[in-house]
């Protein structure tokens, strides 16, 4: 029996920092949903973002491309800041290879990322 990949995206804004909590497999529609949710916040004037991957092990290539696009929009387009947190070693290497860290910084925990986003 094949079960559909389950994911959830929760967006929370505290002060100037918008934290995006990602859970489950970030494949197919999860990447589209991530792009839609974060784009709304960018359009509303958001400039400081944290993407927390603490409960997400699988990130598909199209979703990685969406994250790279969002990073470029936040940093180059808005002069903002993006911090990613709680990446697995594999996802850290993937993000390095595709150039996400040209735009974003990484922190081991979401708490550290939220502090770093304020600096």
Secondary structure, DSSP 8 states (H G I E B T S, - for coil): ------EEEEEEEETTEEEEEEEE-B-THHHHHHHHHHHHHHHTT--EEEEEEEE---B-HHHHHHHHHHHHIIIIITS-EEEEES--HHHHHHHHHHTGGGTEEEESSHHHHHHHHH-
